[in-house]
Amino acid sequence: MQHATQNMGILVGVSNCRPREVETIARTVPTYVTSRSRGSLLLLVDSSGASVDGEATRTIKKRVFDKPYIKKSASIGAKDFPKDFYSEIESFARRGMPIFDSRREAVAWLVQD
């Protein structure tokens, strides 16, 4: 997805993944994230039906959400995660990451200025 202000987007799809699969995907995301300009990336995470554990949470925090390249983040499917998990990720990222019911809603929010 591209936006008129040259923001680029990335969709991280971990829907229906188990914790080890979430970790594997989270380890690959920095390759794409760090190839963009700082503060320019719009990140959408689809975690519908995914499950995480403590190790997956640590990997996510280290590899994805703490990057200064991300301008805005949104999520789909995270309503099923424990509130503590999601609060911890948002706190570590030092930015809000609203949860949406659909991809359409999330993308609309991401591209608005």
Biopython code that builds the backbone (N, CA, C, O; Angstrom):
import numpy as np
from Bio.PDB.StructureBuilder import StructureBuilder

atoms = [
    (1, "MET", "N", (0.841, -1.167, 0.000)),
    (1, "MET", "CA", (0.000, 0.000, 0.000)),
    (1, "MET", "C", (0.881, 1.222, 0.000)),
    (1, "MET", "O", (1.868, 1.270, 0.734)),
    (2, "GLN", "N", (0.552, 2.202, -0.797)),
    (2, "GLN", "CA", (1.279, 3.457, -0.824)),
    (2, "GLN", "C", (0.340, 4.590, -0.493)),
    (2, "GLN", "O", (-0.864, 4.513, -0.739)),
    (3, "HIS", "N", (0.887, 5.618, 0.054)),
    (3, "HIS", "CA", (0.108, 6.797, 0.418)),
    (3, "HIS", "C", (0.760, 7.987, -0.263)),
    (3, "HIS", "O", (1.945, 7.947, -0.592)),
    (4, "ALA", "N", (0.012, 9.014, -0.469)),
    (4, "ALA", "CA", (0.499, 10.171, -1.216)),
    (4, "ALA", "C", (1.736, 10.808, -0.594)),
    (4, "ALA", "O", (2.516, 11.447, -1.301)),
    (5, "THR", "N", (1.932, 10.650, 0.709)),
    (5, "THR", "CA", (3.094, 11.259, 1.354)),
    (5, "THR", "C", (4.296, 10.321, 1.348)),
    (5, "THR", "O", (5.233, 10.514, 2.122)),
    (6, "GLN", "N", (4.280, 9.340, 0.511)),
    (6, "GLN", "CA", (5.372, 8.398, 0.350)),
    (6, "GLN", "C", (5.524, 7.430, 1.521)),
    (6, "GLN", "O", (6.567, 6.792, 1.663)),
    (7, "ASN", "N", (4.512, 7.316, 2.345)),
    (7, "ASN", "CA", (4.536, 6.288, 3.377)),
    (7, "ASN", "C", (4.376, 4.944, 2.700)),
    (7, "ASN", "O", (3.621, 4.807, 1.737)),
    (8, "MET", "N", (5.077, 3.970, 3.197)),
    (8, "MET", "CA", (4.973, 2.614, 2.691)),
    (8, "MET", "C", (4.329, 1.773, 3.771)),
    (8, "MET", "O", (4.402, 2.106, 4.953)),
    (9, "GLY", "N", (3.700, 0.684, 3.368)),
    (9, "GLY", "CA", (3.050, -0.183, 4.328)),
    (9, "GLY", "C", (3.543, -1.607, 4.230)),
    (9, "GLY", "O", (4.029, -2.059, 3.194)),
    (10, "ILE", "N", (3.401, -2.295, 5.342)),
    (10, "ILE", "CA", (3.736, -3.710, 5.388)),
    (10, "ILE", "C", (2.644, -4.423, 6.172)),
    (10, "ILE", "O", (2.205, -3.951, 7.221)),
    (11, "LEU", "N", (2.215, -5.559, 5.651)),
    (11, "LEU", "CA", (1.254, -6.414, 6.325)),
    (11, "LEU", "C", (2.017, -7.600, 6.889)),
    (11, "LEU", "O", (2.670, -8.343, 6.156)),
    (12, "VAL", "N", (1.925, -7.767, 8.196)),
    (12, "VAL", "CA", (2.530, -8.921, 8.851)),
    (12, "VAL", "C", (1.392, -9.884, 9.153)),
    (12, "VAL", "O", (0.570, -9.632, 10.034)),
    (13, "GLY", "N", (1.350, -10.961, 8.434)),
    (13, "GLY", "CA", (0.272, -11.935, 8.587)),
    (13, "GLY", "C", (0.703, -13.110, 9.447)),
    (13, "GLY", "O", (1.506, -13.942, 9.025)),
    (14, "VAL", "N", (0.166, -13.169, 10.647)),
    (14, "VAL", "CA", (0.421, -14.298, 11.542)),
    (14, "VAL", "C", (-0.883, -14.972, 11.937)),
    (14, "VAL", "O", (-0.956, -15.660, 12.955)),
    (15, "SER", "N", (-1.915, -14.768, 11.120)),
    (15, "SER", "CA", (-3.213, -15.361, 11.443)),
    (15, "SER", "C", (-3.095, -16.882, 11.525)),
    (15, "SER", "O", (-2.446, -17.526, 10.701)),
    (16, "ASN", "N", (-3.744, -17.426, 12.543)),
    (16, "ASN", "CA", (-3.785, -18.870, 12.809)),
    (16, "ASN", "C", (-2.424, -19.503, 13.056)),
    (16, "ASN", "O", (-2.274, -20.716, 12.909)),
    (17, "CYS", "N", (-1.434, -18.707, 13.427)),
    (17, "CYS", "CA", (-0.100, -19.233, 13.713)),
    (17, "CYS", "C", (0.040, -19.606, 15.183)),
    (17, "CYS", "O", (-0.586, -19.007, 16.057)),
    (18, "ARG", "N", (0.859, -20.588, 15.426)),
    (18, "ARG", "CA", (1.224, -20.986, 16.787)),
    (18, "ARG", "C", (2.417, -20.132, 17.232)),
    (18, "ARG", "O", (3.049, -19.479, 16.401)),
    (19, "PRO", "N", (2.731, -20.129, 18.535)),
    (19, "PRO", "CA", (3.803, -19.257, 19.038)),
    (19, "PRO", "C", (5.136, -19.376, 18.291)),
    (19, "PRO", "O", (5.765, -18.352, 18.023)),
    (20, "ARG", "N", (5.587, -20.583, 17.947)),
    (20, "ARG", "CA", (6.877, -20.719, 17.260)),
    (20, "ARG", "C", (6.820, -20.112, 15.872)),
    (20, "ARG", "O", (7.805, -19.537, 15.409)),
    (21, "GLU", "N", (5.678, -20.231, 15.197)),
    (21, "GLU", "CA", (5.519, -19.630, 13.873)),
    (21, "GLU", "C", (5.507, -18.103, 13.979)),
    (21, "GLU", "O", (6.086, -17.413, 13.139)),
    (22, "VAL", "N", (4.846, -17.582, 15.011)),
    (22, "VAL", "CA", (4.841, -16.138, 15.244)),
    (22, "VAL", "C", (6.277, -15.644, 15.437)),
    (22, "VAL", "O", (6.664, -14.617, 14.880)),
    (23, "GLU", "N", (7.061, -16.377, 16.225)),
    (23, "GLU", "CA", (8.473, -16.011, 16.435)),
    (23, "GLU", "C", (9.245, -15.982, 15.124)),
    (23, "GLU", "O", (9.980, -15.031, 14.856)),
    (24, "THR", "N", (9.084, -17.007, 14.315)),
    (24, "THR", "CA", (9.804, -17.092, 13.038)),
    (24, "THR", "C", (9.465, -15.901, 12.149)),
    (24, "THR", "O", (10.358, -15.289, 11.563)),
    (25, "ILE", "N", (8.197, -15.576, 12.047)),
    (25, "ILE", "CA", (7.781, -14.441, 11.225)),
    (25, "ILE", "C", (8.317, -13.140, 11.808)),
    (25, "ILE", "O", (8.803, -12.283, 11.071)),
    (26, "ALA", "N", (8.231, -12.989, 13.126)),
    (26, "ALA", "CA", (8.717, -11.771, 13.777)),
    (26, "ALA", "C", (10.211, -11.563, 13.532)),
    (26, "ALA", "O", (10.670, -10.424, 13.439)),
    (27, "ARG", "N", (10.959, -12.635, 13.428)),
    (27, "ARG", "CA", (12.408, -12.515, 13.172)),
    (27, "ARG", "C", (12.702, -12.042, 11.750)),
    (27, "ARG", "O", (13.763, -11.469, 11.503)),
    (28, "THR", "N", (11.782, -12.270, 10.812)),
    (28, "THR", "CA", (12.034, -11.865, 9.424)),
    (28, "THR", "C", (11.598, -10.430, 9.129)),
    (28, "THR", "O", (12.084, -9.819, 8.177)),
    (29, "VAL", "N", (10.696, -9.896, 9.931)),
    (29, "VAL", "CA", (10.140, -8.566, 9.670)),
    (29, "VAL", "C", (11.192, -7.454, 9.650)),
    (29, "VAL", "O", (11.094, -6.575, 8.793)),
    (30, "PRO", "N", (12.194, -7.437, 10.542)),
    (30, "PRO", "CA", (13.159, -6.327, 10.517)),
    (30, "PRO", "C", (13.862, -6.131, 9.180)),
    (30, "PRO", "O", (14.229, -5.006, 8.841)),
    (31, "THR", "N", (14.052, -7.186, 8.427)),
    (31, "THR", "CA", (14.677, -7.070, 7.117)),
    (31, "THR", "C", (13.891, -6.106, 6.229)),
    (31, "THR", "O", (14.478, -5.305, 5.502)),
    (32, "TYR", "N", (12.589, -6.186, 6.290)),
    (32, "TYR", "CA", (11.732, -5.317, 5.484)),
    (32, "TYR", "C", (11.586, -3.935, 6.117)),
    (32, "TYR", "O", (11.609, -2.916, 5.426)),
    (33, "VAL", "N", (11.437, -3.917, 7.440)),
    (33, "VAL", "CA", (11.204, -2.657, 8.154)),
    (33, "VAL", "C", (12.409, -1.725, 8.039)),
    (33, "VAL", "O", (12.250, -0.542, 7.738)),
    (34, "THR", "N", (13.582, -2.237, 8.271)),
    (34, "THR", "CA", (14.776, -1.385, 8.296)),
    (34, "THR", "C", (15.257, -0.967, 6.918)),
    (34, "THR", "O", (16.192, -0.173, 6.809)),
    (35, "SER", "N", (14.643, -1.480, 5.874)),
    (35, "SER", "CA", (15.020, -1.053, 4.527)),
    (35, "SER", "C", (14.266, 0.207, 4.112)),
    (35, "SER", "O", (14.475, 0.720, 3.012)),
    (36, "ARG", "N", (13.405, 0.702, 4.970)),
    (36, "ARG", "CA", (12.598, 1.900, 4.686)),
    (36, "ARG", "C", (13.149, 3.105, 5.435)),
    (36, "ARG", "O", (13.978, 2.955, 6.332)),
    (37, "SER", "N", (12.700, 4.275, 5.078)),
    (37, "SER", "CA", (13.104, 5.501, 5.772)),
    (37, "SER", "C", (12.515, 5.512, 7.177)),
    (37, "SER", "O", (11.415, 5.007, 7.404)),
    (38, "ARG", "N", (13.254, 6.089, 8.111)),
    (38, "ARG", "CA", (12.768, 6.193, 9.481)),
    (38, "ARG", "C", (11.462, 6.975, 9.528)),
    (38, "ARG", "O", (11.307, 7.995, 8.857)),
    (39, "GLY", "N", (10.537, 6.481, 10.326)),
    (39, "GLY", "CA", (9.259, 7.152, 10.523)),
    (39, "GLY", "C", (8.326, 7.129, 9.342)),
    (39, "GLY", "O", (7.395, 7.933, 9.287)),
    (40, "SER", "N", (8.540, 6.236, 8.392)),
    (40, "SER", "CA", (7.728, 6.254, 7.174)),
    (40, "SER", "C", (6.844, 5.025, 6.985)),
    (40, "SER", "O", (6.012, 5.008, 6.078)),
    (41, "LEU", "N", (6.999, 4.016, 7.802)),
    (41, "LEU", "CA", (6.338, 2.741, 7.556)),
    (41, "LEU", "C", (5.007, 2.628, 8.300)),
    (41, "LEU", "O", (4.917, 2.938, 9.488)),
    (42, "LEU", "N", (3.992, 2.188, 7.592)),
    (42, "LEU", "CA", (2.684, 1.892, 8.172)),
    (42, "LEU", "C", (2.620, 0.378, 8.344)),
    (42, "LEU", "O", (2.756, -0.366, 7.374)),
    (43, "LEU", "N", (2.415, -0.073, 9.571)),
    (43, "LEU", "CA", (2.463, -1.494, 9.892)),
    (43, "LEU", "C", (1.075, -2.001, 10.249)),
    (43, "LEU", "O", (0.413, -1.451, 11.130)),
    (44, "LEU", "N", (0.636, -3.050, 9.566)),
    (44, "LEU", "CA", (-0.622, -3.706, 9.875)),
    (44, "LEU", "C", (-0.320, -5.153, 10.229)),
    (44, "LEU", "O", (0.281, -5.878, 9.436)),
    (45, "VAL", "N", (-0.733, -5.571, 11.409)),
    (45, "VAL", "CA", (-0.514, -6.935, 11.871)),
    (45, "VAL", "C", (-1.856, -7.654, 11.921)),
    (45, "VAL", "O", (-2.778, -7.222, 12.613)),
    (46, "ASP", "N", (-1.959, -8.756, 11.179)),
    (46, "ASP", "CA", (-3.156, -9.579, 11.215)),
    (46, "ASP", "C", (-2.842, -10.816, 12.040)),
    (46, "ASP", "O", (-2.161, -11.732, 11.578)),
    (47, "SER", "N", (-3.344, -10.830, 13.260)),
    (47, "SER", "CA", (-3.078, -11.940, 14.173)),
    (47, "SER", "C", (-4.337, -12.726, 14.495)),
    (47, "SER", "O", (-4.428, -13.351, 15.552)),
    (48, "SER", "N", (-5.292, -12.700, 13.604)),
    (48, "SER", "CA", (-6.553, -13.423, 13.801)),
    (48, "SER", "C", (-6.282, -14.910, 14.026)),
    (48, "SER", "O", (-5.676, -15.575, 13.185)),
    (49, "GLY", "N", (-6.731, -15.411, 15.151)),
    (49, "GLY", "CA", (-6.575, -16.829, 15.445)),
    (49, "GLY", "C", (-5.185, -17.261, 15.847)),
    (49, "GLY", "O", (-4.952, -18.454, 16.040)),
    (50, "ALA", "N", (-4.253, -16.337, 15.981)),
    (50, "ALA", "CA", (-2.879, -16.674, 16.369)),
    (50, "ALA", "C", (-2.798, -16.872, 17.880)),
    (50, "ALA", "O", (-3.665, -16.417, 18.626)),
    (51, "SER", "N", (-1.753, -17.552, 18.315)),
    (51, "SER", "CA", (-1.492, -17.692, 19.741)),
    (51, "SER", "C", (-0.040, -17.327, 20.014)),
    (51, "SER", "O", (0.845, -17.556, 19.190)),
    (52, "VAL", "N", (0.179, -16.755, 21.187)),
    (52, "VAL", "CA", (1.519, -16.355, 21.596)),
    (52, "VAL", "C", (1.781, -16.846, 23.009)),
    (52, "VAL", "O", (0.859, -17.134, 23.773)),
    (53, "ASP", "N", (3.057, -16.935, 23.334)),
    (53, "ASP", "CA", (3.472, -17.247, 24.693)),
    (53, "ASP", "C", (4.553, -16.245, 25.079)),
    (53, "ASP", "O", (4.811, -15.302, 24.332)),
    (54, "GLY", "N", (5.182, -16.431, 26.222)),
    (54, "GLY", "CA", (6.197, -15.499, 26.702)),
    (54, "GLY", "C", (7.361, -15.324, 25.738)),
    (54, "GLY", "O", (7.829, -14.205, 25.528)),
    (55, "GLU", "N", (7.825, -16.404, 25.159)),
    (55, "GLU", "CA", (8.956, -16.323, 24.227)),
    (55, "GLU", "C", (8.573, -15.583, 22.953)),
    (55, "GLU", "O", (9.346, -14.766, 22.452)),
    (56, "ALA", "N", (7.393, -15.861, 22.431)),
    (56, "ALA", "CA", (6.932, -15.140, 21.238)),
    (56, "ALA", "C", (6.800, -13.657, 21.537)),
    (56, "ALA", "O", (7.141, -12.825, 20.696)),
    (57, "THR", "N", (6.312, -13.316, 22.716)),
    (57, "THR", "CA", (6.174, -11.913, 23.111)),
    (57, "THR", "C", (7.530, -11.230, 23.161)),
    (57, "THR", "O", (7.677, -10.113, 22.665)),
    (58, "ARG", "N", (8.520, -11.881, 23.750)),
    (58, "ARG", "CA", (9.879, -11.300, 23.805)),
    (58, "ARG", "C", (10.439, -11.092, 22.399)),
    (58, "ARG", "O", (11.056, -10.064, 22.121)),
    (59, "THR", "N", (10.229, -12.048, 21.531)),
    (59, "THR", "CA", (10.720, -11.930, 20.150)),
    (59, "THR", "C", (10.049, -10.763, 19.438)),
    (59, "THR", "O", (10.716, -9.986, 18.755)),
    (60, "ILE", "N", (8.745, -10.637, 19.591)),
    (60, "ILE", "CA", (8.023, -9.534, 18.958)),
    (60, "ILE", "C", (8.584, -8.205, 19.439)),
    (60, "ILE", "O", (8.836, -7.315, 18.627)),
    (61, "LYS", "N", (8.780, -8.055, 20.730)),
    (61, "LYS", "CA", (9.279, -6.794, 21.276)),
    (61, "LYS", "C", (10.668, -6.467, 20.745)),
    (61, "LYS", "O", (10.951, -5.312, 20.429)),
    (62, "LYS", "N", (11.525, -7.456, 20.643)),
    (62, "LYS", "CA", (12.893, -7.225, 20.173)),
    (62, "LYS", "C", (12.966, -6.946, 18.679)),
    (62, "LYS", "O", (13.776, -6.131, 18.237)),
    (63, "ARG", "N", (12.134, -7.610, 17.907)),
    (63, "ARG", "CA", (12.314, -7.629, 16.462)),
    (63, "ARG", "C", (11.413, -6.725, 15.644)),
    (63, "ARG", "O", (11.756, -6.375, 14.514)),
    (64, "VAL", "N", (10.279, -6.343, 16.184)),
    (64, "VAL", "CA", (9.317, -5.669, 15.321)),
    (64, "VAL", "C", (8.934, -4.296, 15.826)),
    (64, "VAL", "O", (9.216, -3.294, 15.168)),
    (65, "PHE", "N", (8.306, -4.230, 16.964)),
    (65, "PHE", "CA", (7.586, -3.032, 17.352)),
    (65, "PHE", "C", (8.444, -1.929, 17.924)),
    (65, "PHE", "O", (7.940, -0.823, 18.120)),
    (66, "ASP", "N", (9.709, -2.165, 18.203)),
    (66, "ASP", "CA", (10.551, -1.110, 18.770)),
    (66, "ASP", "C", (11.355, -0.375, 17.708)),
    (66, "ASP", "O", (12.265, 0.384, 18.041)),
    (67, "LYS", "N", (11.047, -0.577, 16.481)),
    (67, "LYS", "CA", (11.817, 0.035, 15.399)),
    (67, "LYS", "C", (11.388, 1.477, 15.143)),
    (67, "LYS", "O", (10.192, 1.759, 15.073)),
    (68, "PRO", "N", (12.339, 2.388, 15.004)),
    (68, "PRO", "CA", (12.010, 3.797, 14.746)),
    (68, "PRO", "C", (11.526, 4.055, 13.319)),
    (68, "PRO", "O", (11.235, 5.196, 12.960)),
    (69, "TYR", "N", (11.440, 3.026, 12.526)),
    (69, "TYR", "CA", (11.014, 3.163, 11.135)),
    (69, "TYR", "C", (9.497, 3.226, 11.004)),
    (69, "TYR", "O", (8.980, 3.629, 9.962)),
    (70, "ILE", "N", (8.791, 2.835, 12.042)),
    (70, "ILE", "CA", (7.338, 2.716, 11.981)),
    (70, "ILE", "C", (6.662, 4.024, 12.362)),
    (70, "ILE", "O", (6.881, 4.564, 13.447)),
    (71, "LYS", "N", (5.837, 4.522, 11.450)),
    (71, "LYS", "CA", (5.086, 5.751, 11.690)),
    (71, "LYS", "C", (3.808, 5.461, 12.470)),
    (71, "LYS", "O", (3.512, 6.123, 13.464)),
    (72, "LYS", "N", (3.061, 4.469, 12.012)),
    (72, "LYS", "CA", (1.806, 4.084, 12.667)),
    (72, "LYS", "C", (1.650, 2.571, 12.588)),
    (72, "LYS", "O", (2.123, 1.921, 11.656)),
    (73, "SER", "N", (0.970, 2.035, 13.595)),
    (73, "SER", "CA", (0.711, 0.596, 13.639)),
    (73, "SER", "C", (-0.754, 0.349, 13.936)),
    (73, "SER", "O", (-1.393, 1.113, 14.659)),
    (74, "ALA", "N", (-1.274, -0.715, 13.377)),
    (74, "ALA", "CA", (-2.641, -1.147, 13.658)),
    (74, "ALA", "C", (-2.668, -2.669, 13.658)),
    (74, "ALA", "O", (-1.771, -3.327, 13.132)),
    (75, "SER", "N", (-3.705, -3.200, 14.252)),
    (75, "SER", "CA", (-3.811, -4.649, 14.378)),
    (75, "SER", "C", (-5.231, -5.115, 14.079)),
    (75, "SER", "O", (-6.210, -4.404, 14.309)),
    (76, "ILE", "N", (-5.301, -6.323, 13.565)),
    (76, "ILE", "CA", (-6.566, -7.020, 13.359)),
    (76, "ILE", "C", (-6.453, -8.340, 14.122)),
    (76, "ILE", "O", (-5.420, -9.007, 14.058)),
    (77, "GLY", "N", (-7.496, -8.714, 14.831)),
    (77, "GLY", "CA", (-7.529, -10.031, 15.463)),
    (77, "GLY", "C", (-6.876, -10.123, 16.817)),
    (77, "GLY", "O", (-6.821, -11.210, 17.393)),
    (78, "ALA", "N", (-6.381, -9.031, 17.345)),
    (78, "ALA", "CA", (-5.691, -9.085, 18.639)),
    (78, "ALA", "C", (-6.645, -9.021, 19.822)),
    (78, "ALA", "O", (-6.206, -9.092, 20.970)),
    (79, "LYS", "N", (-7.930, -8.888, 19.565)),
    (79, "LYS", "CA", (-8.901, -8.822, 20.659)),
    (79, "LYS", "C", (-8.930, -10.108, 21.475)),
    (79, "LYS", "O", (-9.349, -10.101, 22.632)),
    (80, "ASP", "N", (-8.488, -11.207, 20.880)),
    (80, "ASP", "CA", (-8.490, -12.485, 21.591)),
    (80, "ASP", "C", (-7.265, -12.665, 22.493)),
    (80, "ASP", "O", (-7.245, -13.572, 23.325)),
    (81, "PHE", "N", (-6.258, -11.826, 22.341)),
    (81, "PHE", "CA", (-5.072, -11.923, 23.189)),
    (81, "PHE", "C", (-5.379, -11.392, 24.582)),
    (81, "PHE", "O", (-6.267, -10.555, 24.747)),
    (82, "PRO", "N", (-4.654, -11.872, 25.581)),
    (82, "PRO", "CA", (-4.830, -11.300, 26.922)),
    (82, "PRO", "C", (-4.481, -9.809, 26.913)),
    (82, "PRO", "O", (-3.556, -9.387, 26.220)),
    (83, "LYS", "N", (-5.225, -9.020, 27.685)),
    (83, "LYS", "CA", (-4.980, -7.578, 27.724)),
    (83, "LYS", "C", (-3.556, -7.265, 28.145)),
    (83, "LYS", "O", (-2.961, -6.314, 27.638)),
    (84, "ASP", "N", (-2.992, -8.049, 29.066)),
    (84, "ASP", "CA", (-1.623, -7.820, 29.523)),
    (84, "ASP", "C", (-0.630, -7.924, 28.375)),
    (84, "ASP", "O", (0.307, -7.130, 28.288)),
    (85, "PHE", "N", (-0.828, -8.893, 27.499)),
    (85, "PHE", "CA", (0.063, -9.057, 26.351)),
    (85, "PHE", "C", (0.036, -7.814, 25.479)),
    (85, "PHE", "O", (1.078, -7.251, 25.143)),
    (86, "TYR", "N", (-1.156, -7.398, 25.121)),
    (86, "TYR", "CA", (-1.278, -6.277, 24.199)),
    (86, "TYR", "C", (-0.782, -4.983, 24.833)),
    (86, "TYR", "O", (-0.143, -4.173, 24.162)),
    (87, "SER", "N", (-1.068, -4.782, 26.107)),
    (87, "SER", "CA", (-0.589, -3.589, 26.822)),
    (87, "SER", "C", (0.930, -3.565, 26.870)),
    (87, "SER", "O", (1.550, -2.512, 26.724)),
    (88, "GLU", "N", (1.519, -4.723, 27.074)),
    (88, "GLU", "CA", (2.978, -4.819, 27.128)),
    (88, "GLU", "C", (3.605, -4.451, 25.777)),
    (88, "GLU", "O", (4.608, -3.739, 25.732)),
    (89, "ILE", "N", (3.025, -4.928, 24.698)),
    (89, "ILE", "CA", (3.537, -4.617, 23.364)),
    (89, "ILE", "C", (3.412, -3.115, 23.085)),
    (89, "ILE", "O", (4.357, -2.493, 22.601)),
    (90, "GLU", "N", (2.258, -2.540, 23.387)),
    (90, "GLU", "CA", (2.066, -1.098, 23.163)),
    (90, "GLU", "C", (3.029, -0.277, 24.011)),
    (90, "GLU", "O", (3.592, 0.708, 23.534)),
    (91, "SER", "N", (3.216, -0.668, 25.242)),
    (91, "SER", "CA", (4.116, 0.052, 26.135)),
    (91, "SER", "C", (5.550, -0.005, 25.613)),
    (91, "SER", "O", (6.253, 1.006, 25.602)),
    (92, "PHE", "N", (5.968, -1.163, 25.191)),
    (92, "PHE", "CA", (7.325, -1.321, 24.683)),
    (92, "PHE", "C", (7.525, -0.522, 23.400)),
    (92, "PHE", "O", (8.586, 0.063, 23.186)),
    (93, "ALA", "N", (6.508, -0.499, 22.554)),
    (93, "ALA", "CA", (6.594, 0.212, 21.278)),
    (93, "ALA", "C", (6.509, 1.728, 21.460)),
    (93, "ALA", "O", (6.870, 2.486, 20.560)),
    (94, "ARG", "N", (6.039, 2.158, 22.606)),
    (94, "ARG", "CA", (5.854, 3.584, 22.904)),
    (94, "ARG", "C", (4.948, 4.266, 21.881)),
    (94, "ARG", "O", (5.172, 5.411, 21.488)),
    (95, "ARG", "N", (3.931, 3.536, 21.467)),
    (95, "ARG", "CA", (2.912, 4.090, 20.573)),
    (95, "ARG", "C", (1.671, 3.224, 20.690)),
    (95, "ARG", "O", (1.740, 2.035, 21.004)),
    (96, "GLY", "N", (0.543, 3.850, 20.431)),
    (96, "GLY", "CA", (-0.689, 3.081, 20.418)),
    (96, "GLY", "C", (-0.751, 2.216, 19.176)),
    (96, "GLY", "O", (-0.192, 2.566, 18.137)),
    (97, "MET", "N", (-1.416, 1.114, 19.284)),
    (97, "MET", "CA", (-1.620, 0.238, 18.141)),
    (97, "MET", "C", (-3.061, -0.244, 18.220)),
    (97, "MET", "O", (-3.333, -1.334, 18.723)),
    (98, "PRO", "N", (-3.983, 0.574, 17.721)),
    (98, "PRO", "CA", (-5.393, 0.224, 17.847)),
    (98, "PRO", "C", (-5.732, -1.097, 17.172)),
    (98, "PRO", "O", (-5.114, -1.502, 16.188)),
    (99, "ILE", "N", (-6.725, -1.740, 17.735)),
    (99, "ILE", "CA", (-7.206, -3.015, 17.214)),
    (99, "ILE", "C", (-8.490, -2.758, 16.431)),
    (99, "ILE", "O", (-9.411, -2.107, 16.926)),
    (100, "PHE", "N", (-8.542, -3.268, 15.223)),
    (100, "PHE", "CA", (-9.701, -3.098, 14.359)),
    (100, "PHE", "C", (-10.349, -4.445, 14.069)),
    (100, "PHE", "O", (-9.718, -5.493, 14.197)),
    (101, "ASP", "N", (-11.620, -4.400, 13.676)),
    (101, "ASP", "CA", (-12.360, -5.615, 13.349)),
    (101, "ASP", "C", (-12.105, -6.094, 11.928)),
    (101, "ASP", "O", (-12.277, -7.275, 11.628)),
    (102, "SER", "N", (-11.694, -5.180, 11.052)),
    (102, "SER", "CA", (-11.483, -5.574, 9.656)),
    (102, "SER", "C", (-10.233, -4.904, 9.093)),
    (102, "SER", "O", (-9.762, -3.885, 9.597)),
    (103, "ARG", "N", (-9.722, -5.506, 8.046)),
    (103, "ARG", "CA", (-8.555, -4.944, 7.359)),
    (103, "ARG", "C", (-8.911, -3.595, 6.749)),
    (103, "ARG", "O", (-8.101, -2.669, 6.777)),
    (104, "ARG", "N", (-10.103, -3.479, 6.205)),
    (104, "ARG", "CA", (-10.541, -2.222, 5.593)),
    (104, "ARG", "C", (-10.488, -1.076, 6.615)),
    (104, "ARG", "O", (-9.970, -0.001, 6.311)),
    (105, "GLU", "N", (-11.018, -1.301, 7.817)),
    (105, "GLU", "CA", (-11.001, -0.272, 8.860)),
    (105, "GLU", "C", (-9.571, 0.084, 9.271)),
    (105, "GLU", "O", (-9.241, 1.257, 9.446)),
    (106, "ALA", "N", (-8.738, -0.926, 9.420)),
    (106, "ALA", "CA", (-7.359, -0.705, 9.838)),
    (106, "ALA", "C", (-6.583, 0.106, 8.801)),
    (106, "ALA", "O", (-5.868, 1.044, 9.153)),
    (107, "VAL", "N", (-6.721, -0.251, 7.537)),
    (107, "VAL", "CA", (-6.017, 0.470, 6.473)),
    (107, "VAL", "C", (-6.516, 1.905, 6.381)),
    (107, "VAL", "O", (-5.714, 2.824, 6.217)),
    (108, "ALA", "N", (-7.817, 2.114, 6.483)),
    (108, "ALA", "CA", (-8.362, 3.467, 6.444)),
    (108, "ALA", "C", (-7.769, 4.317, 7.559)),
    (108, "ALA", "O", (-7.442, 5.482, 7.336)),
    (109, "TRP", "N", (-7.627, 3.759, 8.746)),
    (109, "TRP", "CA", (-7.044, 4.495, 9.872)),
    (109, "TRP", "C", (-5.551, 4.767, 9.632)),
    (109, "TRP", "O", (-5.063, 5.864, 9.903)),
    (110, "LEU", "N", (-4.843, 3.770, 9.129)),
    (110, "LEU", "CA", (-3.404, 3.939, 8.906)),
    (110, "LEU", "C", (-3.078, 5.048, 7.921)),
    (110, "LEU", "O", (-2.120, 5.792, 8.127)),
    (111, "VAL", "N", (-3.854, 5.170, 6.859)),
    (111, "VAL", "CA", (-3.505, 6.134, 5.819)),
    (111, "VAL", "C", (-4.043, 7.545, 6.080)),
    (111, "VAL", "O", (-3.680, 8.483, 5.370)),
    (112, "GLN", "N", (-4.892, 7.700, 7.074)),
    (112, "GLN", "CA", (-5.353, 9.054, 7.384)),
    (112, "GLN", "C", (-4.271, 9.812, 8.130)),
    (112, "GLN", "O", (-3.535, 9.232, 8.927)),
    (113, "ASP", "N", (-4.176, 11.091, 7.874)),
    (113, "ASP", "CA", (-3.172, 11.926, 8.552)),
    (113, "ASP", "C", (-3.780, 12.701, 9.676)),
    (113, "ASP", "O", (-3.083, 13.455, 10.354)),
]
sb = StructureBuilder()
sb.init_structure("model")
sb.init_model(0)
sb.init_chain("A")
sb.init_seg("    ")
for serial, (resi, resn, name, xyz) in enumerate(atoms, 1):
    if name == "N":
        sb.init_residue(resn, " ", resi, " ")
    sb.init_atom(name, np.array(xyz, "f"), 0.0, 1.0, " ", f" {name:<3s}", serial, name[0])
structure = sb.get_structure()
